[in-house]
Every structure is written in structure tokens, then in C-alpha cells.
Amino acid sequence: MLNGEKSIPRPLRWAMIGGGRLSQVGYKHRSGALRDNTAFQLVAGAFDIDAARGREFGVNLGVPAERCYDNYQQLLEEEAKRENGVEAVTIATPNGTHFEIARA
């Protein structure tokens, strides 16, 4: 947590939907997670509506290219197949898209 105490045995595998290079909300979520580096590890994302731009951004953040997805549907489908798939997701897209994404 923010005070540095470790309250879980390992970081949760975390993904972002949206939150790309120009997103203020995405930046705030990543900054918060970095401040609490015992709780979250960013391992996957669908960071941008432009898949190539999102993949480049994700790789620059340290996410493996094969876990930078073209869209949220692909992210959810592929991560569900992985033994080490994501355990938490941040939705950092425009508000009007949240219900559809959260429902998926």
C-alpha cells in the first residue's frame, strides 16, 4: 500500500483497457499503481483505439508485445485462456463505454 506494507503475497496481474499515451486517466491509474508496487503488476493491455499505437505504447511501458491487444474483446478472450492471465482490469476509456466493457 502507500505506506509500503505488503498485505498480499504477490502483486495482482493487471491490465488496462484504454489509458494510452495521451490519457490523463490512464496516467493517474499507472502512477497510483507504481506508488503501490506491491499490489499490481501491469502485464497486458488494449491501450488505444489504434492497435499499432497502443502496442507501441504498451511495449514502452514494459508490457510484452504479445500481451498488447488490438481491442478489449481480444484482451479478455486471450487472457482468459492463460494460466497466468490478468486478475484485475482498469477501464480507462470514455465514460460512455464503461458499461459495455465491464459487462464483457
C-alpha positions as CSV (number, residue, x, y, z in Angstrom):
1,M,0.0,0.0,0.0
2,L,1.1,3.6,0.0
3,N,2.9,3.2,3.3
4,G,4.9,0.3,1.8
5,E,3.4,-2.5,3.9
6,K,2.9,-5.7,1.9
7,S,-0.6,-7.0,2.5
8,I,-0.9,-9.7,-0.3
9,P,1.6,-12.4,-1.1
10,R,2.2,-11.2,-4.7
11,P,1.1,-8.4,-7.0
12,L,-2.1,-8.9,-8.9
13,R,-1.7,-9.3,-12.7
14,W,-3.2,-6.2,-14.0
15,A,-4.4,-5.0,-17.4
16,M,-5.6,-1.6,-18.8
17,I,-8.3,-1.1,-21.4
18,G,-7.7,2.4,-22.8
19,G,-5.4,4.7,-20.9
20,G,-3.0,5.2,-23.8
21,R,-0.3,7.8,-24.3
22,L,-2.5,10.9,-24.1
23,S,-4.9,9.7,-21.5
24,Q,-4.8,11.6,-18.2
25,V,-6.9,8.9,-16.5
26,G,-4.6,6.1,-17.7
27,Y,-1.6,8.1,-16.4
28,K,-3.2,8.6,-13.0
29,H,-4.0,4.9,-12.7
30,R,-0.5,3.8,-13.6
31,S,1.0,6.4,-11.3
32,G,-1.1,5.1,-8.4
33,A,-0.1,1.5,-9.1
34,L,3.6,2.4,-9.3
35,R,3.3,4.1,-5.9
36,D,1.9,0.8,-4.6
37,N,4.2,-1.6,-6.4
38,T,3.4,-4.4,-4.0
39,A,-0.2,-4.8,-5.2
40,F,-0.2,-4.5,-9.0
41,Q,1.9,-5.6,-12.0
42,L,0.9,-4.3,-15.4
43,V,1.1,-7.4,-17.7
44,A,-1.4,-6.7,-20.5
45,G,-3.5,-4.0,-22.2
46,A,-5.6,-2.7,-25.1
47,F,-4.3,0.8,-24.6
48,D,-5.6,2.6,-27.7
49,I,-8.3,2.5,-30.4
50,D,-5.4,2.5,-32.9
51,A,-3.9,-1.0,-32.2
52,A,-0.4,-0.3,-33.5
53,R,-0.1,2.9,-31.4
54,G,-1.4,1.0,-28.4
55,R,1.0,-1.9,-28.9
56,E,4.0,0.6,-29.2
57,F,2.9,2.4,-26.0
58,G,2.4,-0.9,-24.1
59,V,5.8,-2.2,-25.1
60,N,7.3,1.2,-24.0
61,L,5.6,0.6,-20.6
62,G,7.3,-2.8,-20.4
63,V,4.3,-5.0,-21.4
64,P,5.2,-7.9,-23.6
65,A,4.1,-7.2,-27.3
66,E,2.1,-10.4,-27.4
67,R,0.0,-9.1,-24.5
68,C,-0.7,-5.8,-26.1
69,Y,-4.1,-6.5,-27.7
70,D,-6.0,-4.8,-30.6
71,N,-9.1,-4.3,-28.5
72,Y,-10.7,-5.1,-25.2
73,Q,-12.6,-8.2,-26.6
74,Q,-9.4,-9.8,-27.7
75,L,-7.7,-8.9,-24.4
76,L,-10.4,-10.6,-22.4
77,E,-10.7,-13.6,-24.6
78,E,-6.9,-14.3,-24.8
79,E,-6.2,-13.5,-21.1
80,A,-8.9,-15.9,-20.0
81,K,-7.1,-18.7,-21.8
82,R,-3.8,-18.1,-20.0
83,E,-2.8,-19.8,-16.8
84,N,-1.2,-16.5,-15.7
85,G,-4.0,-14.3,-17.1
86,V,-5.0,-11.0,-15.7
87,E,-6.7,-10.7,-12.3
88,A,-7.7,-7.0,-12.3
89,V,-8.6,-4.6,-15.1
90,T,-8.7,-0.8,-15.2
91,I,-11.2,0.7,-17.7
92,A,-9.7,4.0,-18.8
93,T,-11.9,4.7,-21.8
94,P,-14.5,7.4,-22.3
95,N,-17.3,7.1,-19.7
96,G,-19.9,6.1,-22.2
97,T,-18.1,2.8,-23.0
98,H,-17.7,1.6,-19.4
99,F,-20.9,-0.4,-19.1
100,E,-20.3,-2.5,-22.2
101,I,-16.6,-3.2,-21.3
102,A,-17.4,-4.0,-17.7
103,R,-20.2,-6.3,-18.7
104,A,-17.8,-8.2,-21.1
